[in-house]
C-alpha cells in the first residue's frame, strides 16, 4: 500500500503520512473509548471501568498505562475516600486535546465503514432481487 503524499501550502511536498495499521487503529479506538469514559465518569474505579469494557482489571491496567504515561490521564489518590481503592482518573488538559483529535479520526473512520457497509448491503440486496442469491438462511429484515 502506498503512503499518501501531503502537499504543503505553496506546493512543496511534505513527508508522506504513515498509513495506519489495523493494530494502530484498534489501539486508538481503545484510547478513544477509555478517554471518553473517563471524561464522562472520572469517579469510576478500575474494576467498574473494566466491567463496562468487559475486560479484566489487569487488562484495563495495561490499557490505561499508555494514556497515563503520555500525560493524557491524571491519577489522583484520595486516601480518605470511602471507596477503598481511592483513585480518580481524570483527563489532563493534553488528554482533552488528544481526545478531540482521536474522536475526529474515529468518526471519519466509522463514517467510511458505514458507507462501505451500506454499499455492500445495497449490492447484496440487488443480487437477491435478481435471483443470484436464493438461500438466505435465518437472515431477517
Helices and strands as residue ranges (DSSP letters): H 22-40, H 46-53, H 57-69, E 73-77, E 87-91, H 93-129
